[in-house]
């Protein structure tokens, strides 16, 4: 199991979208016109080295999970300990995750078969050398806190993923993914969507559907550190999911690998509004 150094569990360097209009300040009102957005009043940005935990190069999926979980807790006026250290120690363990999966999938006809698959596979963060979380872990953790969501694949199953393919609800192509994005952000109080291609984890917090069939995604990228605002950028994709441009253009985190044509499959967690 990866060792975890905890210095403290404060929210140092944590960006709250409710306290200042970060997006408008960064991109301007005109650029944000016609975007469908998360409910920014409940959105917090967890990224590398928050809480003085050094998770560089391996903790991005946990940070995406923290952001998604904090959103749901804030939306439902709940305060619970979601520190990196405690989440990692509790939900990195295989037995705990399998027990949650049993509860979550009790009405699933394939539950017993999938539990056997999970028992035989090294999917849990404490089992793998990198401590990676993946959207499947996010789904289980959020469910344990009382929040539901859909786990899907986009363009197939990412090579090198820890979660078995059997736990995903369905595989969408890019056009179907765009439709699901539209449905998600048009619902009441939409939360951040977690994406993971088995190499990096990011969140989508806004989408714009343009008249030329291109789309723009506002990305919340936990790889940013120490300047969290560098982790906020807009990706423009063509109608086939190909990468066109990034705003602002100087961002070089994982932005150039964010595309959705057939060459790059993704795992995704879509929270369901309560």
N, C-alpha and C positions, 0 to 999 in steps of 0.2 A: 504494500500500500504506500502511496506517495506520502511523504512527511509534509506536514502543514505547519508553518510558523505563524503563530498568532501573537501580535504585539498588543492590540487592543481591539475592541469591537464597536468603536464609535463610527458615526457616519461621516468621517472626515472626507472631504473632497467630493461628497455626493451631491449631484446636481438635481434639484427639484424643479420641474417644469411649472409647478403651481406658484412658485415664488417670483418668477420673472419670465417674461416672454422670450425664452431663449431662441426659439425658431425664428420669430419675427426679427429679432435683433440680428441674427446671423444671415438670414436669407432675404429679408425684406418682405413687406406686405404683398407686393406685386407678384413675386415668385411663388408665394404660398396660396395665391388665389386658385380656387377650384380643387384644392387638395381635400381629400377625406382623411381625417386625422383621428388618432387615439384621443380619448378624453384626457387632455393634458393636465387637468387639475389633479389627477391621481398618478401622474407618471414621474418616476424617479429613475435616474440613470446610474446603474452600477457598472463599474468598469475595473480594469486591472488596478490593483493596489488600493482599492477602497478598503476601509477598516484597517489599514496598515498591514494587510495580508499580501505577501508577495506571491501572486499567482501568474506572473508573466509567462506566456507561452503555453499555458495549459488550463487556465481558469475561465476562459471566455464563456463557455457554455453555462458554468455556474453563475456567472454575472448576468447572463441573459435570463436565467431562471429567477435570480433575485429580483430583477426589474419586473418581470411578469408577475411574480408572487406579491411584491410590494404594491403593484397596481391594484390587484384584486383585493388585498387587505384594506387598502386605503378606500377603495370604492365601497366596500362593505363596512367601513368605519370600525375596523379591527386593528389591534396592535399586538403583534406576536414577534417573538425572536426569530429573525431570518438571517442572522449573521452567517457569513461564509463558513466560519469554523463549525458552527453547530449544524448547518445544513450538510456540510461535507461529512461530518462524523456520523450523523444519523442516517442520511440517505445514500451514503456511499456503500452501505452494507447490503450484500445480496439477499440475505434472509428477510430483511425489512422490506426491500423492494418487491420481492415475490409475494409477501403477505398483502401488500397494498394492491398488487395486480390481481390477486384472488378476489379481493373485495370489489375492485373496479369492474372486473369482467365476469361477475357471478351469473349474469344473464347471457353470456357469450357461449354459443354452442361449442366453440373451439377452445374454450378456456383450459380444460384439462390437458389437451395436447400442447397448447402454448406454454403452460406451466412446466411441462416436461422439457420442452425446448429451452426455456429460460434456465432451468436447473442445470442443464448440460452445457450452457454457453457462458462464457466469461463476459457478461454485459455490464456488471456492476462496477462503479468507479474504483472501489477498493480492490477489485480483482485485476484491473489493468494498470500498467506501469505509469500511464499519463494522468490517471485520475479524472478522465474526461466524463462529462455528464450526458450529453446528447438530449434531443427533445423528448425521447421516451422517458428519461429520468425526470424531466420537467413535468411531463404529464402525470407521472406517479406522485411526485411531490405535491403538485397543485391539487390533485385529487385528495391526498391525505389532509390537506388544509380545507377541503370542502369545495373545491372549484373544478369544473369539468372542462374538457377540451378535446378537439379532434387531432389525431396524429396521422399525418398523411405523407406520401412520397410525391415528389415532383420529378417527372422524367425518369423514374426508376429508383433503384436502390444504390446509394453511394458505396462504392468499394471501400472496405476498411471500417465500415460501421460496426459498432458493438451490439446494438439492438437487433434482434432477429427480424427478418422481413415480415414474419407472421403477425407481429403486434401492430402493424400499420393498418389503418382503416381502408385505404385505397391508394391507387397511383393515379395522379393527374398529369395531363399534358399541360403545356404552358397556357393554352387558351382556357382550359378548365381552371387552372390556377388563378388566372386573371378574374374569372367569374367568381371564384371563392373569395378573392380579395375584395371585390365589389360588395358581395353579400356581407362579409365580415365588417367592413368599415361603415356600412349603412345601418348596422344594428345599433341599438342603444348602448352607450358606454363601451365602445370597442377597445380592447386591450392590445398590447404589442404582440406581434406574431414572431415566434422564434424560428429561425432558419439555421440549418447546419448541413454542411456538405462533407462531414467527417474530417475536415481540415480546419474549419473555423466556424464560429457561431456568431450570428448577428441578429438584430431584431428589426422588423418593419413597423414604423409608427405612423406612416401616412402613405397615401397613394393618389396619384392624379391620372385620370384617363383622358388622353388628348385626342383631338379631332383627327390627327394624322395616324391614329392607332398605336402610336408609341405610348409608353406609360412611364411615369416617374415615381420612384420609391424613396421615401425619406428613411434613411438607415440610422439606427442607433448601434454603434459599433464598440463593443466593450474593450477592444484592443487599445483604445486611446489611453494614454498616460504620459505625463501627469496632466496634460491639458485635455479635459473631457470634451470640450467643444469641438475638438478635431475629430471626435467620434460621431459627429452629426453631419451627414452629407446626403446629397440627393443623387441617385443613380437614374439615368435615362436608358430605357431598353426599347428595342424595336419590336415590331409585332410578333416576331419569332422568339423573343427573349434574349436577343443578342445585345451586348453592351455597346452603348453609343457614347455616353459622356458622363462626367461626374461634376457636381457643383458642391463646393469650390474645387477647381481643377488641381490644386496642389496636394490634395489628400492622397496619401499612398499607404493606407493601412491594408485592408484586404479588399479594397474597392474594385480593383481590376479583375478580381476573380468572381465578381457577382454578375453572373449571367445565367440564363435559364434555357438555352437551346439544348438540343439533345445530348450534347457532350458533357453536360454538368448536372447530374442528379442531386436532389436535395431532400433532406428530411425537414418536416415543418410541424409546428404545434400551433393550432388555432384555438385560443381560449373562447369559451362559450359564455356570453353574458348571462349572469344570473337574473 
